[in-house]
Amino acid sequence: MRRNGRGDQLVLVHVLTPTKLSKQQKELLTELSKTLGKEAVHQPEKGLFDRVKEAIGFD
């Protein structure tokens, strides 16, 4: 593992997403979201069919 060269690194991340939130928890997350701005919002990548539909103007 201790090599001097460059290379890819494989990282495994486990993310737990809460499914049941209290009213206060929802308000706190909304407040946090406002402070982070638009760059913190995840934009899912478009799939092949989405790009094809967009290219032919079907969307």
Number of C-alpha atoms within 10 A of each C-alpha: 3 4 6 6 5 6 7 5 6 6 5 6 6 5 6 6 6 6 5 8 10 8 8 9 11 12 12 12 12 11 11 11 13 11 10 10 9 10 7 10 9 7 8 6 8 10 8 9 9 12 13 13 11 12 10 8 8 8 9
